[in-house]
Amino acid sequence: MWFWPLAKGLRDRAVIATLIYTAARAGAVAKLRRRDFAFDGTQYALRFAEKGGKSREIPVRHDLERYLVDYLGAAGLDDAASPSPLYRSAAGRTGTLTGAAMTGTDIWRMVKRRARDAGIPDRISPHSFRVATVTDLLSQGVPLGDVQYMAGHADPRTTRLYDRRPKKVTRNLVERISI
């Protein structure tokens, strides 16, 4: 199956945006099928199959929607069969997309490659986006329970482990000492 090489770049942008704007695990993103990007009459949503047999639906923000629509159009997947992979793997360095789904490992390699090409330290991984999203939402004052649900965590303690906000002693804390 042959697709325009441009589709690979649009796919990569859509995958990275999906990781950021959904806080989904790379494995869950890799498992997305065409049917999982659905319009309900008012908005698009992505339906994720998570570990432990759970599933969750996350509304698609406007820029991610555009990235997905652009990718699907360039890849010729607008009318793809519903069980077909949403994110297709590429055949080597050709930029040609295949009919097979990307794997979690493919996503990891793509993120590493894109980070290296952008001059970003190679410590970044797909999981970095998940941590950054959780930290960002908590920094904005989004309730822990909402962030926990979005991240697909069963326990709020797990969500707290993702919190990378700097810790500091504030004057308010010091003033509360009662001895």
C-alpha positions in Angstrom: 0.0 0.0 0.0 1.5 3.3 -1.0 0.9 6.7 0.6 2.5 10.1 0.2 5.6 10.6 2.3 4.1 13.8 3.7 1.6 11.5 5.6 4.4 10.3 7.8 5.2 13.7 9.1 1.5 14.5 9.6 1.1 11.2 11.4 4.0 12.0 13.7 2.5 15.4 14.6 -0.8 13.8 15.3 0.7 11.0 17.4 2.7 13.5 19.5 -0.4 15.8 19.9 -2.5 12.8 20.9 0.1 11.9 23.6 0.1 15.4 24.9 -3.6 16.3 24.7 -5.0 13.0 26.1 -2.3 11.9 28.6 -2.7 8.5 27.1 -0.1 5.8 27.3 1.9 5.1 24.1 0.5 1.5 24.0 -3.1 2.9 24.1 -2.3 5.3 21.3 -0.8 2.5 19.2 -4.0 0.4 19.7 -6.3 3.2 18.3 -8.4 2.1 15.4 -10.1 4.3 12.8 -13.4 3.8 14.5 -11.9 5.2 17.8 -11.7 8.7 16.2 -15.4 9.4 16.1 -17.8 12.4 15.7 -20.9 12.3 17.9 -22.7 15.2 16.1 -21.2 17.9 18.3 -17.5 17.0 18.7 -14.8 14.5 17.9 -13.6 12.1 20.6 -11.0 9.4 20.9 -11.9 6.1 22.6 -9.0 4.4 24.3 -8.7 0.8 25.3 -6.5 1.0 28.5 -4.7 -1.5 30.5 -6.9 -3.6 32.8 -9.6 -3.9 30.2 -10.8 -0.3 30.9 -11.8 2.1 28.2 -12.3 5.9 28.3 -13.4 8.5 25.8 -11.6 11.8 25.7 -12.9 14.8 23.7 -10.5 16.0 21.0 -9.4 19.6 21.2 -9.6 21.7 18.1 -5.9 21.6 17.1 -5.6 17.8 17.6 -8.8 17.5 15.5 -7.1 19.4 12.7 -3.9 17.3 13.0 -5.9 14.1 12.8 -8.0 15.3 9.8 -4.9 16.5 7.9 -3.1 13.2 8.6 -6.1 11.0 7.6 -6.5 13.0 4.4 -2.8 12.8 3.4 -2.7 9.1 4.2 -5.9 8.3 2.3 -7.6 7.1 5.4 -10.7 9.3 5.5 -12.9 6.4 4.6 -10.8 3.6 6.0 -12.6 0.6 7.4 -13.4 1.1 11.1 -11.2 -1.7 12.4 -8.1 -0.5 10.5 -5.3 1.1 12.5 -5.6 4.8 13.1 -1.8 5.3 13.2 0.0 3.3 10.5 3.6 2.2 10.6 6.1 3.4 8.0 8.1 1.1 5.8 11.7 1.8 6.8 13.0 5.3 6.0 10.8 5.6 2.9 8.1 7.6 4.5 5.6 5.2 3.0 2.9 4.1 5.4 1.9 0.5 5.5 -1.4 -1.1 6.5 0.0 -2.2 9.8 -0.5 -0.4 13.1 2.3 1.4 14.8 3.4 -0.3 18.0 4.3 1.3 21.3 7.9 0.7 20.4 7.4 2.5 17.0 5.9 5.5 18.9 8.9 5.5 21.3 11.4 5.4 18.4 9.5 8.1 16.5 9.5 10.4 19.6 13.2 9.8 20.1 13.9 10.6 16.4 11.8 13.7 16.4 13.4 15.0 19.6 16.9 14.4 18.3 16.0 16.2 15.0 14.7 19.1 17.0 17.8 19.2 19.3 15.9 18.2 22.4 17.7 16.0 24.9 17.2 12.3 24.4 15.8 11.8 27.9 12.4 12.5 26.4 10.0 9.6 25.7 6.3 9.2 25.0 5.8 9.0 28.8 7.3 12.4 29.2 4.3 13.9 27.5 2.0 12.1 30.0 4.0 13.5 32.9 4.0 17.0 31.5 0.3 16.9 30.9 -0.5 15.8 34.4 1.8 18.4 35.9 0.4 21.1 33.7 -3.2 20.4 34.7 -2.4 20.2 38.4 -0.5 23.5 38.1 -3.6 25.1 36.7 -5.6 23.9 39.8 -7.5 21.2 38.0 -8.9 18.8 40.7 -6.7 15.7 41.3 -9.7 13.4 40.7 -10.3 14.9 37.2 -6.6 14.6 36.3 -6.6 11.1 37.7 -9.5 10.1 35.5 -8.0 11.7 32.4 -4.7 9.8 32.9 -6.6 6.6 33.5 -5.1 6.0 36.9 -7.0 3.8 39.3 -5.4 5.4 42.4 -4.8 9.2 43.0 -1.4 8.3 44.6 -0.3 7.2 41.1 -1.4 10.6 39.7 0.5 12.4 42.4 3.7 10.5 41.4 3.4 12.3 38.0 3.3 15.7 39.6 6.6 17.5 38.7 5.7 20.9 40.2 8.6 22.4 42.1 8.3 21.9 45.8 9.1 24.9 48.1 8.5 26.1 51.6 6.2 29.1 51.5 5.8 31.8 54.1 2.2 30.7 54.5 3.4 27.3 55.5 6.0 28.7 58.0 3.4 31.0 59.5 1.2 28.0 60.3 3.7 26.5 62.7 2.0 26.6 66.1 4.7 26.0 68.7 
